[in-house]
Amino acid sequence: MKVLITDKMAEEAIELLKDAGHDVTFDEMDADKLLLEISKYDALMVRGRTKAIADVANAGAKGNLKVIGRAGIGVDNVDLEASAKNGIKVVNAPTGATASVAELAIGHIISLARFISKADSSMKQGEWIKKQLKGSEISGKTLGLIGSGNIAQHLAKIANGFGMKILVYSPYCTDDKAKKMGATLKSIEEICKESDFISLHLPHIPQTHYIINEEMLSKMKPSAYIINCARGGTVDEKALYDALKNGTIAGAGLDVFENEPPKNSLLLTLNNVVLTPHIGANTKEGQIRAGTVCAEQIIKVLDGDIPDFWVNKILM
């Protein structure tokens, strides 16, 4: 069958599709060309650049399109409902970047605790401000996880190794699951009040929009830090700016933003924020895993099997 890949993909993923006997076309086509060409293909494989909107699903359904694969966790760029209405399965790779994102989150935590970003920039300006950079250990500190999925679980494992106390909040997390994570199940209000570091690990959907807002930030310790390597829009950036500016909290580590890139964001003016340009999943290993896991899901659909990571199943 014919598979169209419109975003850069790990060669290992492409070879996997070819080894399964599928005809693979790679073309970083624009939206207009995609609408014209998609009906010729049985599968579409994308990352974050391509927008598989309703028109794409509708056009694909006029031909042979059976599955849209997202080589990553988030499916914000795929219209799940339109795909389901057209009988098109949407699959993803939720396990691909687990280690990559969790490791970046712990990197932000350590950078904030030890002022690594500020130390580096000051040294490069010829300064020696050792006395101003008295940090803190993360051993013995409390890490609050908002979300309990694969990445949160992996981060909990790393943080436990550092001797951190772990709290977790998720409407889908049970006491037993929390215990397996080495964590204690808490309400989101308790997490905000008790944590020294809070790390978000959830999708941006209506229920999670601004889940960290002015009210939640006001409950945090003035010595606390917030880390978001999940999705922009889960944190109210205006409220976060005010909290950082006014000393309501000590700092933040952000890899994701409401608008990317975050041009003209006031957060760019603060020195108690560590910023990275949405690189959580951007490791060699993570990209290979995301691509190959997604390819495996596409192959299962094309072979008539049930995929492991079928995102829009409940809508079909």
Secondary structure, 3 states (H helix, E strand, C coil): CEEEECCCCCHHHHHHHHHCCCEEEECCCCHHHHHHHHHHCCEEEECCCCCECHHHHHHHHCCCCCEEEECCCCCCCECHHHHHHCCCEEECCCCCCHHHHHHHHHHHHHHHHHCHHHHHHHHHCCCCCHHHCCCCCCCCCEEEEECCCHHHHHHHHHHHHCCCEEEEECCCCCHHHHHHCCEEECCHHHHHHHCCEEEECCCCCHHHCCCECHHHHHHCCCCCEEEECCCCCCECHHHHHHHHHHCCCCEEEECCCCCCCCCCCHHHHCCCEEECCCCCCCCHHHHHHHHHHHHHHHHHHHCCCCCCCECCHHHC
